[in-house]
Amino acid sequence: MTLFDSAPYQTLTLTGAMGVGKTSIGRRVAQKLGAEFYDLENEILTREGQSAADIRELFGEARLKALETDMIRELALRRHAVIAVGGAAMLPEVNRARLAETGPILCLTCALNEILRRLHVARGAWFHNPVNRGILFSRLKRELGVTELELPQLDTTQLSSDETTAAVIEFWFEHAQI
């Protein structure tokens, strides 16, 4: 592997609402370039032994936000990595500023009908329960706030996984300070 076949030293942060492809594309990019991959929600689950949804339900939104900020502080120390961060965790300026110091941030977007289709496919029968859908829509509404921030965006609606991966890699190389 040559220098140009591997990931830049800086970290790439992928953000956006659920269903836009942050995790799947982030993993593909990291694997293709020999970089590490971190998903904020999985890192919280690993450290706390509970999912973000469980933490929110048991301890409240403030506790979850504090954990997200702490974990982002730790992940910001990584280099040569791809980090997937949900849209709601990017809303506090402190989190955006900390991640922007480590490298470029790209917001993946997608048409709402395609997000809902992807979530339906991924969640199956769970999606049919009106209570579950209500929780999902509430979270989705919060996470879509990231699209209103002044971040570079890539619309994944009409792109295949390969096309999205290639576009993200191109973005990373163009925006990383090598």
HUSUL-V194735 format. One line per field, one symbol per residue. ss: DSSP state (2 for helix, 1 for strand, 0 for the rest). A space follows every 50 residues. Layout:
BEGIN
ss: ???
END
This chain:
BEGIN
ss: 00222000000111110000022222222222200111122222222200 02222222202222222222222220000011111122220022222222 00001111100222222222222222220222222222222222222200 0111100000222222222222222000
END
